């Protein structure tokens, strides 16, 4: 089986290569779709330059920011492989081993979806995922869920909650995978304390709004 990977990215010019490097080195990954969600920096230029070395990396640039859920939906429409992998564009410490640990249980075990949980990376990101593992953006799943996920009523930052509710409702067999020494850049680090807190508030608002639908 081969794997399609979707990476939604918004203003990730500094970090995107650190995610593309290990993905492009994995023999399991057949196609990689980077969805530039209306970035205002050089994300698309950097991805375009990097992808010139590889045939399997495709850049899809959205004209304006539509939010992670919509970016993922766009990417799903291009996926043709038996397994689909979601990865965030701001991961720190990602390796080929981490990628394969998310995918291999789907090949060798009676599992339908894996969920990556940060471990031994950074205290705050570890704590957040320990409290709410269902909000992890690192997931691999079988392609036959694609259309159901495309049809979920989700927008903004509600992707992970929407998928988690879908898992529970449909009794999908999942497995949590520890991603040791992996973390991500926090919003306050990307855009500053005040703007980051506003951004985080909007994210939690989307999450809570969807969770209590």
N, C-alpha and C positions, 0 to 999 in steps of 0.2 A: 504493500500500500504506500501511496505517496501523500504528501501533506501540502495543503495550501495555507499560507500564513497571511494574516491581516494585521497591519500596524497603523492605527490611526495616529496622526501626528499634527500637533498645533504648535508652531514656533519652537521646534526642537532642533534647530541647526547645530547646536553644540553637542547634543546627545545622540542623535539618530544613528550615526556611524557605529557607535558602541553596541547598538542593537543589531544593525544590519550585518556587522562582521561575523558574529557567531552563527547567525541564521544562514548566511550564504555558505558557510563551511559545513553545514550538516547535510549528509547524504540523503536524509529522509525528506528534506524540503524540496518540493518540485517547483512551486511558484510562490512568489512573495509580492503582496500588494501593499504599497505604502499609500495611505489615503491622506493627502495633505488637506487638512480641514480649514482652508482659508488662511493659512499662515501669512504673517506680515514680515517674516524674516527670510532667510535664505534656505529654508528647509528644502524646498523643491529643487533648487539649484544643486544643493549638496547631494540629494538623492539621485538626481539625474546624472551627475558626474560619476557617482559611485556605481550606478546601475549600468553604465556603459561597459563595465568590465564583466557583466553577467547577463545572460539571456533571460533569466527567470525572475528578475526584479522589475516590477511595473509600477510606475508612479501615476496616481490618479489625483489630479488637483481640483479641489472644489473651489468655486469662485468666491465663496464667503463661508465664514465659520458657521457650521450647522450643529455642532455638538458631537460628542463621541458616539452616541447611539446611532445617529444618522450616518456618520462616517463608516461605522461598522456595517450598516445595512448596504451602503454603496459597495463596500468591499465584498460582501457575501455574494453579490450578484455575479462576480467574476470567478468565484471559486469552483473548480471542477474536480478536485481530488477527493478521495474517500474520507480523509480526515482534515479538519479545519482547526487552525491554531490562532488564537488571539494573543498578541503581545503588545504591551504599552511601549511607547517610543522613548520613554525617559528612564529606562531601567539602568541600574548600575550593577556591574559584576556579572552580567549574563554570559554564560558559556554554552558551547555545544552540548555539554553534558546536561545542563539544565533543560535545554530544549528537548533533548531526547528522553529525559525523565518524564516530561509531560506527554510525550507521544507514545512511548513504548508500551505502557499499560493498555492502551487501546488496541495494540497489535497482539499482545500476549495474554491478556487477562479478560475476564468477563466484565469489562468496564465500558461505559458509554461516554463519559466525560471526565476529564481530570481538571483539577483546580490547583493552581500554584500558590503556595503560601510562603512568604518570606521567612527566612530563618538565619539568625546570626549576621544580619546585614546592618541595619541601623535600628536603634532602640524604638524610636517613634513609629517607624513603618512596620516593624515587627509587632509592636503592641496593637496597632490599628488592625492588622490582619488576624491577630490572635482573638481580638474582640469580635471582629466581623469578617470571618473568612469568606463569606458569600459576596463580599465586595471586591474580591480579587479580579484584576483584569487579565490575568494569565490563565488561559483555558485552552484545552484541546477537546474536540468532540467529533462524533461521527457525522458525516455529511447529511445523513437522512434527517437531521434536525434543522437543516438550513432554512427550509421554507417556513417552518414553524417560528423560528427566531425572526425571520424577515417580517412575519405577520404580527409580531408582538407590538402592542401599543406602547412604545417607549420613545423618549426624546431626551435631549440634554444629557445629564449624567445618570440617567436611570437604567442604563444598560445592564449592569451587574445585578441589580435588584430584580429587574424584569426576568432575566435568565434564571436567577435563583428561585423565583416564584414558579417559573415554568418547570424547573427540575422537581420541585416539591409536588406540584400538581400532577405531574406525569410519572412520578416514581422512577426517575432516571437514575441509573447506577453510576455513581460518581466516586472518585477517589481523590483525596487531598495529597498533593505532592510537595514536600518540603524543598524549597529553593534556597539552599544554604549560601550565605554570603551575597545574596541578591537584595537590592532595595531599589527605591526610585527617588527622584528629586521631588521635594515637597513644593507645593504651590507658592508658599511664602518665599522660598529660595529662588524661584523662577522670576517672580514679578515684584518682590518686596513684601514687607510685612502687611501693610494696610490693604493693598490690592489683592494680595494672596488670601487674606482673611475674608474679603468680600467674595472672592472666587470660591473659597471653600464653603462659605455660607450658602451660596447659590447651589453648589453641588449637593450639600446635605438637604437643602430644600427640595430639590428634584427627587432625591432618594426617598425622603420621608413621604412626599406627596404620592409617589408611586407605590410605596410599601403599604400605605393605608387605603389604597383604592378599593 
